[in-house]
Amino acid sequence: MIKNYLRIAWRNLLKNKTFSLVNIAGLSAGMAVAILIGLWARDELTFSRNHANYDRIVAVMQHQTSNGVKSTQTANPYLLGDEIRAKYGSDFKYVIMSSWPNEHVLKYGDRAISKVGNYFEPDFPGMMTLKMLKGTRDALKDPASIILSASAAKALFGDADPLDKLVKIDSRTDVKVTGVYADLPYNSAFRELEFIAPWELYLQTFPEIRQMDNPWRSNFTQTYAQLADHADLEKVSAKIKDVKLNKVREEEKVFKAEVFLHPMSKWHLYADWENGKNIGGRIQFVWLFVTIGIFVLLLACINFMNLSTARSEKRAKEVGIRKAIGSVRGQLITQFFTESLLLAFIGFAFSLLLVQAALPLFNEVADKKVSLPVGSPVFWLAGLGFTFFTGLIAGSYPALYLSSFQPVKVLKGTFRAGRYAAFPRKVLVVVQFTVSIILIIGTIVVFRQIHFAKDRPVAYSREGLISVPMTTPELKERFALIREELMATGAVTDMAYSSASPTGLNAINNGYTWKGIQPGTQGNFGAVGVTHDYGKTIGWEIIAGRDFSRDFAMDSSAMILNESAAKFMGLEDPVGEIVRKDDRPFTVIGVVRDMIMQSPYKPVFRTVFTLDYEDPASINARINPAKPASEALAQMETVFRKFNPDAPFSYSFVDEMYADKFDAEQRIGKLSSCFALLAIFISCLGLFGMASFMAEQRVKEIGVRKVLGASVFNLWGLMTRDFVRLVVISLLLAVPAAWYLMHNWLQQYDYRTGISWWIIGATCLGALGLTLLTVSFQSIRSALMDPVKSLRSE
């Protein structure tokens, strides 16, 4: 019986080629979108699950309250791990302290490479269940050791065995390679790490850490842990809440430090916090794209429903004869479902080809490394279920509708589709275009928000500005010589170094006081240490006072505020005022325009700048605009290698670093635009098919009208007006829905664009124009047909 159903279904597909091609194209596109989104969502939802202890690993974080606002951070005092072990050790299997991932120079013999690494306590490889290719997970017990990722070991040693080789980190310390671990998957926490060094080595490299007068005040390290098997996350998190508050000095208790645990399962998807509450994060994008995938697939199913029911009168005789010779309704429903399932499976096969072809571009746009898991039985079972479900959804309405025809009316020739038979089809077309228009408007708003933030004045000159990481002590010690020689060559117009790059704010310090400070005000500010030429190099805008200058010896105790800092302090004329950091006084010599160093979507944080030649993190250089960038960079590399031969010359253009701040929104916008275009394509396919069958059904009517004198324009209007009405209804539904959704989406940004009327107008005109183009081909073709041919049988 099934074989017979399949044979009939196959014949019907071949007999109605236009119908079949339109449906297969639509289903293939819709299923391809759904598969791509499914692969992306799976990659997001399984982030870091490669770690065996995924469900027990946590990050130790803290909330702090300042001026009534609760902020959340991962930075902690370096003694926090010891305190947790001492007071609550039975609740944890591991407690791990770490520094922050940074670029470091690894040197072996004459070969030096720049790699991202971090310092952890020795149990880190065990907690993360790293797959050790050489050595064991105890490889960090020796403070003078290092373990490398497989790719880093290959880059540094080639095919040679790296074990027991001596490597120098940042020209400071010789360490022995005691292990090599497999590169972590792309969708994993800590994937950026290419080497891991011991925590004790970090403390030895920077002895001033252990010499701090008030170690519980400074938050500059990270803390990770694995819960004991018996421990409950919520209970332990509540138990350790005051572990820091109980150790800080009395005057610092005003910040109300609250330590808590954030599980690894939420690091990636739930990373956003507002006033102490988790507000989600990337999980919003996951649900957004899953919803888009469902709707795009639904659009393809709607095409099948519409085209199948539009052909009802053509299938009526077939149904009537089958019922007359004994077919029951259940058999007819099975037959029609067989047709839809056959189409769905053909569409699935083509969708796999489309996905395979699109994956390289998709991975580039989405910043992923997903692939079709064709070797997985689970994938094929899921694909089978997905295709079967799609076929059932697409074929449900046509099967129930077509099988309901009464054979007496059909065989007498009196069957006609009811007056309201076309109503469901019209509703489905409206749904199609409503969804597509919402996607189009949403995509335009996303890109408009990105460009709005990009056009925001940054208050310094990004063009031609490069940032070089201060990776070795030699760069700091020989900076003056490097600067002098580069200035002499004309490769750069100025150079300076600072404790943060122009696109990053690394330190938030408290303890600032000033004249007129209100009682209860916590004086916490962003703090950037700079050298004298920093302002000239980056091109900041001084709006009051002056810049740092070597002509003023007292500038070692001078301070420059940004606009937000001056406003926060409430100083009408801040120049000349004294601002104290703890017990040290600074004289305000200038105010600069707010520079965007953090998120371009948020207000600029209040920041102070002071002279600091001891804590460099980034060299900032302005390339001479009179020279080609390639020539200037080549000269810079020559000079840097001359004075720092043990380290590769690495740099970043600041404008590219700034552009990276828009990365997430750019990717969302690009993916949304692709899916929106596919939704429109699928909707237009349906319109094309509907227009084709309408023209076929009305061919005699058109012939009669032509004989009676109707013009091509009249006939074109007759054929297109119903479709235009449907699209207008879609616009009336889609515009308010899109406005509501995108208005709410924009609220997450402090610095945001609006939804302009031109966006609505352009989308409406575009939808109407596309509808007319799609329908006009068949309409004009029918209107130009010779009426003699259409009326020959009359």
N, C-alpha and C positions, 0 to 999 in steps of 0.2 A: 504493500500500500504506500509506504513512504517513498519507495522507488518511483511509483507512479506519480505521486505528488511532485517529486523533484523533476521528473521528465516534463510534466505540464508547466511547472514554474519556469524551467529553462526555455521551453518553447515560447512562453509569453514574453520573457525577457528579450529573446531574439526578434520576436514579432514587433515589439514596440521599442525600437532602438533609441529613439529620442527620450522616451520616458525612462528607459533603463540607464542611459548615459547620464542624464541629469541627476537621477537618484544615486547612482554609484559615485559620481563626482562629489555630490553633496555629502553623502555618508562618509566617503573617504576623507574629505577635508575635516568634517566634524569629528570623526574618530581619531584622526591624526592629532588634532588639537587636544582632544581629551587624553590621548596617550602621552603626549609631550608634557602636559600639565601634570598628569599622574606621575610620570618619572621625576619631574621637578619636585612635586609635593612629597613623594616618597623620600627623595634625597634630603629634603628639609626636615621631615618628621623623624628620620632615622639618624640625625646628626649626632655624632659621638657614640653611637651605639656599638661601635667596634670595640669599645673598652668593656672588658668582662664585668667590671664593678660599676658600670654606668649608673645603676639605680641606687648606689650607696655613696657615690662621690659628690662632694659639695664644695662650693666656694664659701669662705668665711668673709662676709661683707659687713658693712656698718652704715647706719643712718646717723647723721648729725644735724642738729637744729641750729640754724643761724638766722637771726632777725625774723623769727617766726616761720621760716621756710625749712622744711626737712629735706636734706639732700642725701643721696645714696651713693656709696663709693665702694670700690673693691680694694682700695689702698688701706693698709693697716700699719700699726707700729711693728717694728721688727721683733719685739719681744712677745707678741701676741701668741705665737705658736707654743713657746715655752710655758706661758701662763695657762693656756688651754690644756696642755698635757698634764701640768701639775695639778690643776683643780678638777678637770673633767676627763682625765685620761681613759677611764673605764668606758666612756661612751664612744670612743673612737678607736679604730684600728690603726689609722695613720693620721698624723697632723704634719703638713708639709709647708714650710716657708719658702718663698721664692722672691727673686727680684722681678724685673720686667723684661719681656723679650726685646732685644736690641740687636742692631747690626754690629758684629765684631769681626776683627781680622784674625784669621787662623793662618799660621805660617809653619811650614815644614820644609826645611832645607831652603831652596831658592823659590819655592812655590808659596804664594800667599793668596788667599781667597777671602772674600767678604761674605759672611753667613749670619743669619739670624739665630741667636741662641739665648739661653737663660740659665740661671743658677737655681738649683733646687736642693732641698735636703735629700739625703741618700735613699730614702724609701720611695721616691717619686717613680722610678721605673717599675717597682713592684705594684704600687697603687694603680698605675695606668696600664699594667700588664703589657708592657712593651714587648714586642716580639724581637728577641735578641738574636741577631745573626752571628755575632761573635761576642764572647764574654757572657756574663750573667747579669741578672737584675741587681746584684749587689755591687756593680762596677763603680759606684760613686762613693764607696766607703772611704777611699783614700782622698784627702783634700786636694791632692795634686793630680787628679785624674780628670778624664773627659770621656764622654761617649758621643759618637757621631751617628747621624742618620746615614743610611746606605748611600744616598746621593752625595752627601758631603764627603764621605769617605772616598767615594769614587773620584770626586773632583780634586781632592787633596792628594790621594795616593795612587790613583789609577787602579791597576789590577793588583798592586802589591798588598800584602797583608798589613793592615794598619795597627794591629795589636802591639802594644808596648812601644810604639813609636812616640817620640817626644814632639809635642806641638806647642807653639807659643801663642798665647791669647793676647791680642792688642799690644804686642811688643813688651808685655809686662811680665808674664808668668809662664814658665815651662810646665806643661802638664803631660801626663802619659795617657795614651789612648787605651782604655780598658774595656771598651765594648763598642759594638756597632748594632744599631737597631733598624728594623725595617721602616721605611718612610711611612708616616701616618696617612690614612686615606684623606682625600680632599675634603670630605664632609666630616671632619673631626676637629674637636678642640685640640689646640697645641700643634696643628698641622704645620704651622709656620716654622716650628723649631727644627733647626738642622744640626744643632749640638746641644748637649746638656752638661753643665759643669756643677760641681758641688757647692752647696750653700756656704760651707765653711771657707771655701776659696774666695767667695764674694766678700765675706767679712774680713778676711785677711788682706784682700786687695784694697779695701777701703777701711782702714783701721779707725778712721774718725767716727764710724758708726757706733762702735762700742764705747767711744769716748764722749758720746752725747750727754749733756747735763740733764736733759729731760726727754728720755727716749720714748715715753708714752705720748708725747705731744706730736711727734712727726709721723705722718702716714706716708710711707714710701715703699712698702713691700706688699706682697700678696700672700694669702694664706689659703691652702686647700686642705681637704681632709676626706677621709673615708670613715663612715659611721661603722661602729661595731655591729655585729650581726643582730644583736638583741635590741639595738637602739632605735627609737622612733624619732624621725626627723623633727617634727613639730615640737615634741617635748624637749629634745636636746637644744633646739634653737631657742626656746624660751628659757632654758636653764642657763645658757651662756650669755644671755642678753646684756648683763651688767659687767662682764669680765673686763672690759676696758674702762668703764666708768669708775670701777672700784680702784683703779690704779692711777688715774690721772690726778693732777694737782687740783686743789680746791677751786682755783680761779678758772679752770678749764671744764669743770662740771657743767657750766652753763650751756655747753654744746650738746649735752644729753646724749652722749654716744650710746647707741644700741647695736650690739653685735648680733648678727643672725646668720643662718645658713641658707644658701641658695643652691638647690640641687642641679646637678649637671644636666638633667633632662630639660631644664628651663634656661640654660645659659644662652642658647642660640636663638630660641624663639620668643623668650620672655625676658628681654634684656633692658627694657625701658622702664624708668621709674619717674614718678612725679609726686613730690611732697611725701615721700616715704611709702607710696603705694606702687605696686607693679601694674603697669598699664599695657602690658603685652610687648609688642615689638614686631618681629618678622612673622609671627603667627597670623597677623592681620593680612599680610600678603598671601600667605598660604590659603586662607579661607577665601580671599578675593579671587585668586586664580582658580581654585577648585570650583567656585561658583560660576566663573566665566566658562570653564571647561564644560560644566553641566549644561549651561545655557546654549553654548555653541553646538554641542551635540544635539540638544533639543531642537535647535533650528533645522538641523539636517533631517531629524525625524519628522518635523512638521512638513518639510518638503514632500517626503514620501506620502504622508497622510493626505496632503492637499492634492497631489497629482493622482493618487489612487482613486480618491473619491470624485475628482473632476472627470475621470474616465468611466464613471458609474454606468452611464447609458450604454457605453460600448461593451461593458461586461454583463449588462443586464440579461441579454439573450442566453449567454453562456450559463449564468446562474439559473435562469428559468428552465432551460433544458435539463440541467443536472438535477434540479429538484423534481422535475417531471418524471425522470427515469429512476427516481428513488433515493437520490442523495439527501441526507438529512443536514440540518444546519451545522451540526458539529463537524461533519466532514468538510463542508465548505469553509468553515472557519479555519480548520487545519490546513486546507489547501492555500488559503490566502496568507496564513502565517508562514507556510513553507516558502511562499514567494518572497515575503519580507525577510525571512531568515537567510534565504539564499543571497538576496541583495546585500544583507548585512555582512555575511561572511566574505563575499567578493569585495565589499567596501573595506573590510578589516584587512584583507590581503594587500590591497592597494595602499591602505593607510600605513601599514608597516614599511612599505617602500618609501612613502612620503616622509615618514619619521626618520628612517635611516638616512635619507638624503638631506634632511633638514637639521640633523643633530649637530654637525660641526658649527653651523651658524648659530643654532640655538644655544649651544654650550658657550660660545663666545659672548653672546648677548647676555645670557643669564649667569655667567661666571660659574659654570658647572662643569663636571666631567661625567655626565650621565651617559648611559648607553642602553640599548635594548638587551635585556638579560635573556637572550634566546636560548641559553643553555639551562635555564631554570624551569623545571616542570611547573612551579608555582606560577610563573609568568604565563605559560600557555593555558593553565587552568583558569587563571584570572581573565586572560584574553578570551577564552571560550565563554565564560560567564558574562563578560562585558559585551561580547558580540551578540550572544543569545538575548540578553536583556535589551540591547539596542534594537534588535529585530522585533522583539515583542512590543516595545514601546511604539516603534514606527508602524507596525502592522496592526496594532490593536483596533484603532478606530476604523480603518478600511475593512478589516475582516468582519467586524460586527455590523458595519453599515451595509456592505455588499451582500452579506449572507442573509440579510433581512428582506430582500426583494420577494414579492409575491409572484409565483410562476404564472398564475392565470392572467394577470395584467401584462406581464412581459410577453407571453406567447400570443396574446390577442393584439399586441402592438399598441396597447393603450398606456404602457408604462411611461411616465415622465418623472424626472426628478422633481420632488416637491418644491413648493414655493420657497420654503426656507432651507432647502437642501444645501444651498451655497453658503448659508450663514456660518456654519462651523468653519468652513474654509476661510472665510473672510476674517473670522476671529483669529485663526491661526496665523494668517498673513500679518495681521495687526501685531500679534505677539512677537513674530519674527522681527519686524522692523522696529518695534518698541525697544527690544533688547539691543539690537544693532545700534540704534541711535544713542541709547544710554552709553554704550561702550565708546562710541565715537566722541561724544561730549566729554566723557570722563578722561579719555586719552588726551584730548586737547587741553583740558584743565591741568592735567599732570605736567605736560610739557610747558605750559604757561607758568606754572608755579616754579619749575626749575629755572626757566629763563628770568623770571622775576627776581629770584634769589641771586642768580648769576650777575644780574645787572646792578645789584646792590653795591654801592661804593665800598671798597675795602680799606680805603684811607692809606694805602701805600702802593707803590708801583711794582706790579708782579712781572711785567715784561722784562726779560733779560736778567732776572734775578734767579740765582741758583743757590741751593743749599747743599753743603758738603758735611756729612756726619763726622764729628770729632771722635774718631775711633781709636786713636793711639795717643799716648802722652807726648810723642814727638811732635805731633801737629800743634799741640798747645805750646810746647817749649819753643818751637821754631816758627810760630805764627808770624811774628814781626818780620822775620827774614823772608818768609813766603810772600807776605803782603808787599813788602818793599820790592821784591824782584818782579812780581806780577804787575805791580803798578808801573814799573820801569818798562816792561815789555809792551804795555798798552793793552794787554788782554782784558784787564778789568779797570773800571773807573774808581771802584772803592771796595773795601773788604772789612768785615767785622765779624766777631763771633758773639754768641749769645747762649743762654741756658735753655732756649727753646727756639724752634724754627718759627718763621713768621706765620705758619699755618697751624701751630700747635701751642697749647698753654699747659705746661707740665705740672706746675706747682701752684697750689692754692694755700696761702699762708694766713694764719691769724695772729693776733697780738698787736695789731696796729691801733694807735690812738692819736687823737688830734684835738685841737682846741674846739670846744663846743660840741664834742661828741655826746650824743644823748644817752642817758642811763639805760642800760640793758642792750645797747647796740653792740653786736659782735663785729669787730673789725677784721673781717677776713677778705683778702684780696688775691687776685692772681698776681704772681711775682715773676718778673723776668729780669735776669741779670744780663747786662750788655756791656760792650766796650764802647769807647768814645765815638767811633765812626758808624755805629749801628744805624742811627737816624738817617745819616747821609746815604748810607748804603741801601737801605730799603725804601727810602723816600717817604718817610712819614710826614704828616702835616702838623706843624706846630701852630696852635691857635692862641697860645698865651705864653709869655716868657721866652725862654731860649732852650737850645739843645745842649747836651753835654759838650764840654770843651776842655782841651788840654791847657788852655790859657787860665783856667780857674783851678787852682790846687785843691780848693775845698769841695770840688765836685765829687770827690770820693765819698762824701756824705750828702750828696744831692739826690733828689728824686724827681722823676717826671711822672705825672698822672695821665691816664686817659680821661676822656670826657665823663665816662660813667663813674670813675672813681671820684672825680671832682664833684660831680652831682651828688653822689652818695654821701660824701663828707659834708655837703651843705655849705661849702666855702664859696662866698661870693667872689673873692679874689684870692685864689689859692697860692699864687706865686709869692714866695717869701714866707709862707706858713711852715710851721714845724710839724712833721708827722713822725711819731715814734714807733719803731718796731721793737717791742719789748722795752729795753732800756736805752736803745740806740736812737739818737735823734737824726732825722733827715730833713734837709731844707728843700721845699718844693721850688724847682727852678723853671718848670714849664708844664704845659698841658698840651697833649696831642689829641688829634681826632681819633675817635674810636676805630681801632683796627679789628677786622674780623679774623680772629685767630682760632676760634672754635666753630661751632655750627653756624652756617650762613642763614639758617632759618630762625635763630634765636637772638635775643638781645645780646649785645656785647657785654662780657663780664668786666666788672671793675678791676683794673690792673694797674700796678705800679712798676716802674722801670728804675733800676739802680745800676751803678757801675759794678761789675763783678768780673775780674780776670781769673778767678779761681775755679769756676764751675762751668766750663764750656760744654755745650752739647752739639752745637751746629755752627759751621762757618757759613756766613752769608756773603756772596760776591755778586757784584753788578758787572755783567759782561759789557765790554765797550761796544756801544751800538754802531760805531764806525767800522767794526771788524765783523766778518762772517762768524757766526756762532761756532761753526766747526773748527775754524782756525784758532779762535780764542780758547776753546775747550782743549784743543791739542796742546797749546802753550801752557795752559793750567796743569794738564796732566804731567807734562815734562817737569815743571817746577815742583809740583807736589811729590813726584817720584824722586826728584833730586834730594829733597829734604826729608822724605819719609819713604825710603825704598822698600821697607818691609810690608807696606800696605798697598792694595790696589786703589786706584783713584776712582771713587764712586761719587755720584752727584745726582741731584734731582732738580728739575726746573720747578720753581715755586708755583708758576701758573698751572702746571700739571698736578702738583700736590693739592692746590686749591680745587681743581676740577674733580679730584677724587672725593671731595666732600659731597658731591652730587651723585655719586656712583649708584647708590641704592635706588634713588628716584629715577635716574636715567634708565636703569635696567627695567624698572617697573614700567616706565613710559614706553620703552621700545617693545617689551613683551605685550603690553596692553594694545599698542597700535597694531602689532601683527595679528593678534587675536580679533581685534575689532574689524580689521580689513577682511579676515577670513569669514567673520560673521556676516559682513555685508555681501561678500562673494556668495556665500551659501544662500542668503536671502534673495539675491538677484537671480541665482540659478532657479530658485523656486518660482520667482516671477516670470522668468523666461519660459519655464515649462508650462505654467498656468496660461500665459499669453498664447503659447503655441496651441494648446488644446482649445482655448476659447476661439482662436481664429479658425481652427479646424471645425468646431461645432457650428460656427456662424458663417461658414463659407457661402451657403446659399442665400442667407439674409444679406450678406455684403453684395452678392451678385445682383439681387433684386434692387437694392438701394442704388447700385451703380447704373442699372438700366433706367431707374427713375430719376437719375440726374445728380446723385450725391457725388460731391468732389472727394478727392483723396484726403483733403484736410478734414472734411466732415466725418469721413470713415475713421480717420486716425483719432479724432476726438471721441468718437463713439467707443472705440476699442480701449482707449487709455483712461477715460475718466473714472471708471470704477476703481482702477488701481491707484490713481492719484488720490481718490477719496480715502482709501484705506491707509495710505501713507500719511495723509493729513491727520487722520485719527491717531495714528501711531505717534506722530509728532506731538499732538496735544497730550498724550499720555506720557511720552518719554521725557519731554522737556522739564516738567515739574519734578518728576522722579529723579532725573539726572541732577538737577539743581540741588535738590535736598541731599542726595548722597554725596555730591562733591563739596557742597558747603560744609557738611559735617566732617569730611575728610580734611579739608583745609584748616579746621580748627586746631589740629595738632601742631600747627606751625605758628609761632609768635609773629614771624615776618612772612606775610602771605599775600598773594594776589587775590583779586575778586573774580567773579564769574561774569564776564562782560557780555552784553547783549549781542555783540558781533559773533561770539562763539555760537550762540543759539541760532542767529540768523544764517550764518554760513553753513551750519549743520543742516538746517531746514532746507535751504536752497540746494545743498549738495544731495540730500536724500531725494528731493523731488526731481532734480535733474537726472540722477542715476536711475530712478524709476522710469522716467520718460525714455531715457536711452535704452534701457533693457526691454521695455514693452514695445517701443516704436519699431524695432526691427521686424517683429512679427506683424504688427499692425499695418505698417506701410507695405510690407510684402503682400499681405492679404488684400489691401486696398488697391494695389496695382494689378492684381490677378484679372485675367480676361473673364468677364461674366459669362461668356459663352461656355467656357469649360465648367464653371461651377453650376450652371443651370442646364447642362446637356441632358441630364437624366429626367428633367421635369417635363 
